[in-house]
Amino acid sequence: MNTKSRGQIVIVGSGIIGLAHALTAIEAGWQVTVLERHSRPLGASVRNFGTLWPLGCRFGEERDQALFGVDRWRKLAAEIGLWTKPCGSLSLAYREEALAILNEFATNSEAPKTDFRLLGPEEVRQRFPNANPDGMRGALYSRAETVISPQAAISGLAEHVRKMGAKMHFEQPVIKVHDHSVETNTGDRHAFDQLVIAAGDEMRLLFPQELAQAQLKRCQLQMMRTVPQAKGFDIGAILVSDHTLCHYPAFANCPSTAKLRTRLEDESPLHQKWGVHVIAAQHPDGTLVLGDTHEYATDFDPEIRTDLDDLVLASLREFALIPDLRIASRWHGTYLKSAIGQTQVILHPRNRVTMVTAMGGMGMTLSWGLASRIVQSWEN
Ligand SMILES: Cc1cc2nc3c(=O)[nH]c(=O)nc-3n(C[C@H](O)[C@H](O)[C@H](O)COP(=O)(O)OP(=O)(O)OC[C@H]3O[C@@H](n4cnc5c(N)ncnc54)[C@H](O)[C@@H]3O)c2cc1C
């Protein structure tokens, strides 16, 4: 770490994007102040699956950014004592089009051969007894995916950032950006050399016009957590299946993806309408985090909808054998996503002001790589 300060960084928001920038900037020798409007981080960063998910990323720069994120989380976890489960992921195929996608993906010339393994139904049955064998045609095992515990990871990271020297101010909503400082609702001003605005889906409160031009859409997701499974139960990997293959950019260019999408639209129009694709991730207390739905709008109804949970659970039963599916809690999360397929959106509404958002469902995975790029851009 540099010992001489290069100047003052102010960061708005203590979600993963804000905290990744905070730690990266401290390590590069900047002084850092984080301003968070709540008494603790409460946004998307503590409402997600906790799955670090390179499998969702396009080969090349995007996957490299994701793998950098996994590596950073794993090292940080070892350093500050966070729980991680480097269990990998298992994408299970029940339709011939889904199996074709897995083959096309794994045999792509850009696919690192050591990262993926195609498994036949018998091998899946032996290695992953909680994968539903009924109608299963095969699977792709991918070794990079890792589970972290979002709430513990974000609060542990915030505490680490504080110990490393950042000034952390909670219950301090930023209401205005001046030329050289930001102002909070108590009238306090914090001077900056560089400002990072990482306010999650509430970005529109600051620089609404610039944000409107960036072609973002707001997405609300519905999530569930089961009761703890019986002692000793281990789901073995993060489990996903056919619906998920239509969701992530990684599979967008596989020739069979359009065919699978058409088939799923015919077979399960409600799943398509509500953007249901299911991930099951096991956490250290034995619970499973399940979801999710994707609803795109400017604002959303407040209710948790049990009919949508039923869609998720129906889809889950197709590919996973979970002994205890009693639901202990349900919640919503929201994020911004690029409407034109960008992995992340970086705006500079003014000199020395950077807005970072729209990592969609990949922010826990991609934030570290982006923070590293942004902090390096301040070098000159
Ligand atoms: C249900 C769900 C599941 C997901 N699953 C995954 C996953 O498994 N893997 C993955 O990689 N990603 C996942 N994601 C995506 C990931 O969670 C997000 O991309 C990421 O958390 C966004 O981080 P952020 O810092 O931008 O936002 P947030 O975590 O929302 O943080 C923004 C912070 O800014 C604060 N803030 C807002 N306005 C102000 C203001 N004016 N002044 C001060 N503070 C302010 C807010 O209070 C909040 O704490 C998921 C997201 C959701 C919702």
PDBQT file of the ligand as one rigid body, heavy atoms in Angstrom, charges set to zero:
ROOT
HETATM    1  C1  LIG A 401     -32.245 -10.481  -5.964  1.00  0.00    +0.000 C 
HETATM    2  C2  LIG A 401     -30.862 -10.223  -6.526  1.00  0.00    +0.000 A 
HETATM    3  C3  LIG A 401     -30.024 -11.291  -6.785  1.00  0.00    +0.000 A 
HETATM    4  C4  LIG A 401     -28.736 -11.050  -7.275  1.00  0.00    +0.000 A 
HETATM    5  N1  LIG A 401     -27.858 -12.081  -7.359  1.00  0.00    +0.000 NA
HETATM    6  C5  LIG A 401     -26.555 -11.823  -7.660  1.00  0.00    +0.000 A 
HETATM    7  C6  LIG A 401     -25.596 -12.853  -7.592  1.00  0.00    +0.000 A 
HETATM    8  O1  LIG A 401     -25.891 -13.966  -7.180  1.00  0.00    +0.000 OA
HETATM    9  N2  LIG A 401     -24.322 -12.577  -8.005  1.00  0.00    +0.000 N 
HETATM   10  C7  LIG A 401     -23.945 -11.330  -8.406  1.00  0.00    +0.000 A 
HETATM   11  O2  LIG A 401     -22.805 -11.147  -8.790  1.00  0.00    +0.000 OA
HETATM   12  N3  LIG A 401     -24.833 -10.305  -8.382  1.00  0.00    +0.000 NA
HETATM   13  C8  LIG A 401     -26.112 -10.526  -8.019  1.00  0.00    +0.000 A 
HETATM   14  N4  LIG A 401     -27.014  -9.515  -7.992  1.00  0.00    +0.000 N 
HETATM   15  C9  LIG A 401     -26.600  -8.186  -8.420  1.00  0.00    +0.000 C 
HETATM   16  C10 LIG A 401     -25.883  -7.416  -7.337  1.00  0.00    +0.000 C 
HETATM   17  O3  LIG A 401     -26.493  -7.637  -6.089  1.00  0.00    +0.000 OA
HETATM   18  C11 LIG A 401     -25.911  -5.932  -7.717  1.00  0.00    +0.000 C 
HETATM   19  O4  LIG A 401     -25.403  -5.768  -9.037  1.00  0.00    +0.000 OA
HETATM   20  C12 LIG A 401     -25.041  -5.128  -6.761  1.00  0.00    +0.000 C 
HETATM   21  O5  LIG A 401     -25.374  -5.438  -5.438  1.00  0.00    +0.000 OA
HETATM   22  C13 LIG A 401     -25.223  -3.645  -7.014  1.00  0.00    +0.000 C 
HETATM   23  O6  LIG A 401     -24.393  -2.989  -6.083  1.00  0.00    +0.000 OA
HETATM   24  P1  LIG A 401     -24.518  -1.443  -5.811  1.00  0.00    +0.000 P 
HETATM   25  O7  LIG A 401     -23.428  -1.093  -4.875  1.00  0.00    +0.000 OA
HETATM   26  O8  LIG A 401     -24.632  -0.700  -7.094  1.00  0.00    +0.000 OA
HETATM   27  O9  LIG A 401     -25.971  -1.240  -5.173  1.00  0.00    +0.000 OA
HETATM   28  P2  LIG A 401     -26.566  -1.393  -3.723  1.00  0.00    +0.000 P 
HETATM   29  O10 LIG A 401     -26.140  -2.621  -3.042  1.00  0.00    +0.000 OA
HETATM   30  O11 LIG A 401     -28.039  -1.206  -3.908  1.00  0.00    +0.000 OA
HETATM   31  O12 LIG A 401     -25.959  -0.200  -2.902  1.00  0.00    +0.000 OA
HETATM   32  C14 LIG A 401     -26.279   1.140  -3.122  1.00  0.00    +0.000 C 
HETATM   33  C15 LIG A 401     -26.167   1.871  -1.798  1.00  0.00    +0.000 C 
HETATM   34  O13 LIG A 401     -26.260   3.264  -2.025  1.00  0.00    +0.000 OA
HETATM   35  C16 LIG A 401     -27.005   3.839  -0.966  1.00  0.00    +0.000 C 
HETATM   36  N5  LIG A 401     -27.522   5.133  -1.435  1.00  0.00    +0.000 N 
HETATM   37  C17 LIG A 401     -28.439   5.362  -2.392  1.00  0.00    +0.000 A 
HETATM   38  N6  LIG A 401     -28.624   6.680  -2.578  1.00  0.00    +0.000 NA
HETATM   39  C18 LIG A 401     -27.816   7.305  -1.687  1.00  0.00    +0.000 A 
HETATM   40  C19 LIG A 401     -27.572   8.678  -1.376  1.00  0.00    +0.000 A 
HETATM   41  N7  LIG A 401     -28.198   9.678  -2.041  1.00  0.00    +0.000 N 
HETATM   42  N8  LIG A 401     -26.701   8.973  -0.393  1.00  0.00    +0.000 NA
HETATM   43  C20 LIG A 401     -26.040   7.975   0.276  1.00  0.00    +0.000 A 
HETATM   44  N9  LIG A 401     -26.250   6.655   0.026  1.00  0.00    +0.000 NA
HETATM   45  C21 LIG A 401     -27.125   6.339  -0.944  1.00  0.00    +0.000 A 
HETATM   46  C22 LIG A 401     -28.096   2.813  -0.708  1.00  0.00    +0.000 C 
HETATM   47  O14 LIG A 401     -28.679   2.995   0.557  1.00  0.00    +0.000 OA
HETATM   48  C23 LIG A 401     -27.323   1.510  -0.845  1.00  0.00    +0.000 C 
HETATM   49  O15 LIG A 401     -26.775   1.069   0.393  1.00  0.00    +0.000 OA
HETATM   50  C24 LIG A 401     -28.325  -9.720  -7.547  1.00  0.00    +0.000 A 
HETATM   51  C25 LIG A 401     -29.183  -8.666  -7.306  1.00  0.00    +0.000 A 
HETATM   52  C26 LIG A 401     -30.449  -8.903  -6.787  1.00  0.00    +0.000 A 
HETATM   53  C27 LIG A 401     -31.354  -7.739  -6.494  1.00  0.00    +0.000 C 
ENDROOT
TORSDOF 0
